[in-house]
Amino acid sequence: MEKSNRYRVNPTCPFCKEEHECWDITLSDEEQKLLDSYYESTKGRRAQYSGLANMLKDIEEKPLIVTRTLRCGICHNSFTANVVVFKEDTLSKFSPVNPKYHQTN
Ligand SMILES: [Zn+2]
């Protein structure tokens, strides 16, 4: 599948505490490079822990953290969040823009 530099993130809104809002963000070339090198350098370790991938995803693995200003679709407040980006959350280059999710840079 063709990958792109778009990723889906879902930080919790600090105002209304909504946890189920998603945003599609685009990584800069530099950010994408950092993410790629993280996955390259931890390839062996990640394979070893693949059964625990979801758990690690929550508690330990922080491949890349980027700062983005997002607008909550529930309470409409804007907030700046440090969001963790995982390669597993990449969007296909060809996936249509889903109006359900907020598009942002
Ligand atoms: Zn909110």
Residues whose N, C-alpha, C, O or C-beta is under 5 A from the ligand:
A	BS01	ZN	C13 F15 C16 K17 E18 C72 I74 C75 H76
